[in-house]
Amino acid sequence: MYKKVKWLTILAIAAASTCIFSIGFAYSLSITNSSVNESDIKNNSENSENKTEEVMNQLDANSYNVLVMGDSLAKGTGDENNEGFAGGFVKLWKAKTSKPLKLTNIAVNGDTSSGLLNVVHSEQTLKYIQNSSIIFISIGGNEIKNFKNVDISSVDSSLPESKESSSAPNDAKSVENQYLNNLESIFKLIRSKNQNCIIVFIGLYNPFGSDITPDKVELLNNWNYKTDELVSEDNNSVYVPTYDLFKYNTTSYLAPDNFHPNAAGYDAISKRIFEVLKNYKN
């Protein structure tokens, strides 16, 4: 009798152990499966993010991308409508393309050609350039305005060092040469990433009217002429003059700061750009 009870007890303990082992094994499987599922979810999430990035790239490729770079004029400073010439141009250009228009403005207030060259060197800017259909550039105004109160006709056109750039050359000619060298480098960088986009360069106007001497006007005109020459060396670039637009309209085209265009001034530039490009086949 005692032996019988002993064996029944042993069998009961064995059965209980088997049951506990089975439950533990099943639980361990559930944990393993749970870990795999979390990994799958993470991978799926990453794949989803990659697909989203691909879609965004496709959207960029399927859009008509307008990139604006340069100084405060490119940024649209002074425009009470916050559009600038680029915003006005896009409105006019909508009829020229069936693609959705996308405007990206990376202009910097107060920038010079040296600053713009640094901007163009950045990885993000080069990505913008790569997908652009049209690139607008406005630069040079902050460099040449430093000559307003300097007598460039005396002492070999000497110019005090600019406060805006500690490395600014000391004479008008060297400032111009540095500007042209920077501009040439900017064009080369753009073309290294995008051979097909059209580059539109906005020429300088005289915001000072008759307040500057004839030698300063001559300097401005020569600056524009040299810029036009350089831009024309690129077969798919165009120089858009603005000097004549503002010559007799400074009162109605300038913002209260008497330097940047107002909404009417930017609108005039937009229409001038559109007239220049209206026969351009995109």
C-alpha angles and dihedrals in degrees: 000000000000091000091050092053090046092054092046089053092050091049091050092051090048092050091049091049091050091051093049091048091050092051091047092048092049090048092050089052090052090052091049092049090047091054092050092049092051089051090049090050091051092049091047090050091051091047089050091052091049090050090050090052090049090051091050090051090050090050089052091049091049094047129083098241121204116192122194122194138165135055139342092294089059089046092054098242112176096028109125088201092054093229107106121193091299094057091048091047093052090055090054094042096055091089091056098062137040091208122094110262119235120190121200118182118191097162119140125215111243095012124153131201090269090053092047091051088057090049092051090050091061119105093233093052091049088054090052090049093050093061099037125119095187128018120197120201128188115173140135102060094102091052099048096042088069088073094061095096098028126098099231093172094069137062096016092307092295118188127192115239111278117249089216094058122028089198095052113136119249101239139048095246095053091047089053093047092050090049093051092047090051091048092051090051091049091054092048091051092049092050092048087065103029126025097172108051120098115240116213116196118197114218125222126262129200109253093178098065112192091346091093126067124252092254089060091049088051090051091051092048091048090049090053092046094052090046091051090051093052094045091049091059087073110077095214100043133091134199115219114201119215101170094095092046092062100032094094099016106059092119094054099032103047129085120235089272088067091226112069124056120259123221091283091049093050090046090055091052091048092053091046091053091048091050090051093049102034092104094043110119109222 
